[in-house]
Amino acid sequence: MADASAENRQRILLVTGMLGAGKTTALRELEDLGWEAIDNFPIRLLQRLLGGEPGGHSLAIGFDCRTRGFLPEEIIERVKKLAARDDLTVTTLFLDCAGTELERRFNETRRRHFLAQDLPVATGIAAERELLSPLRRWADVLIDTTHFSSNDLKLRIRELFAPTAPQEMTVTVSSFGFSRGMPPVADLVFDMRFLDNPHWDPELRPLTGRDPSVGEHIRRDPSFASAFARIRDLLLELLPRYAAQGKSYVNIAFGCTGGRHRSVFMAEQIAGALREGGFSPTVLHRNLGSRAAEMIEGPHQP
């Protein structure tokens, strides 16, 4: 067979991992990115599926311990033969997740683990982890979804497997509330809880960091101007260096307690400064629609 250049090879992505770790979500996101996706495909038919002329579309094939013929050592040998072909680019993605989180997911959905039968779900998870360990060690890409939401996983899949890499580095500036958890895919995280909290002003409490009166309140904090300038200058120094290293995506996150006031305002201000510096950041506010509540901010300590 004649050699094929890398850009002319068909992309094959094998998606596997622990049950409950997000395989279905990953395959759906790959479909949205233009991949052809097949789930629970019999492994013994893999050679036959790819035995003819390669197709034009990228192909994602999902399988797990429920798939007929699931023997990790045999799968690895089959994939090695495929990877030796010069008309294919084959990548294996393994989705992992901590056992306690998998237990929570199974209990939440009331699903029975395939390998547990009438035993506790933890027993099935332990057996599955032992069965899949050769594949986990051998996989090209590993994603641990323990602290991921479905949106976090979709973002990670998009970053890794978009059909074409972005011509320019994609910069995302986001806000979040620490009370609702850290963003798992952030490259740089800045904590804004040192700034005076508008939540304790009854007139500002129902507003957000996008409202001018909230912004003025935060600007009056003696610490704001210096902190803003230092963070702005740091980012304007780092981003060109990331781009020079070939980094395609940079996610910058600003956090405060509830994710409605200080983090939102700082994210908007930094995004504006980055635009002035020649970048085109996307701005996301994770918890802007969340209800501001005393149980989140806590009692006021005068």
Stockholm file with secondary structure:
# STOCKHOLM 1.0

chainA/1-302         MADASAENRQRILLVTGMLGAGKTTALRELEDLGWEAIDNFPIRLLQRLLGGEPGGHSLAIGFDCRTRGFLPEEIIERVKKLAARDDLTVTTLFLDCAGTELERRFNETRRRHFLAQDLPVATGIAAERELLSPLRRWADVLIDTTHFSSNDLKLRIRELFAPTAPQEMTVTVSSFGFSRGMPPVADLVFDMRFLDNPHWDPELRPLTGRDPSVGEHIRRDPSFASAFARIRDLLLELLPRYAAQGKSYVNIAFGCTGGRHRSVFMAEQIAGALREGGFSPTVLHRNLGSRAAEMIEGPHQP
#=GR chainA/1-302 SS CCCCCGGGSEEEEEEEESTTSSHHHHHHHHHHTTCEEEESCCGGGHHHHTSSSCCSSCEEEECCTTSTTCCHHHHHHHHHHHHTCTTEEEEEEEEECCHHHHHHHHHHHTCCCTTTTTSCHHHHHHHHHHHHHHHHHHCSEEEECTTCCHHHHHHHHHHHHCSSCCSSCEEEEEEEEGGGCCCTTCSEEEECTTSCCGGGSTTTTTSCTTSHHHHHHHHTSTTHHHHHHHHHHHHHHHHHHHHHTTCCEEEEEEEESSSSSHHHHHHHHHHHHHHHTTCCCEEEETTTTSCCCHHHHCSCCC
#=GC SS_cons         CCCCCGGGSEEEEEEEESTTSSHHHHHHHHHHTTCEEEESCCGGGHHHHTSSSCCSSCEEEECCTTSTTCCHHHHHHHHHHHHTCTTEEEEEEEEECCHHHHHHHHHHHTCCCTTTTTSCHHHHHHHHHHHHHHHHHHCSEEEECTTCCHHHHHHHHHHHHCSSCCSSCEEEEEEEEGGGCCCTTCSEEEECTTSCCGGGSTTTTTSCTTSHHHHHHHHTSTTHHHHHHHHHHHHHHHHHHHHHTTCCEEEEEEEESSSSSHHHHHHHHHHHHHHHTTCCCEEEETTTTSCCCHHHHCSCCC
//
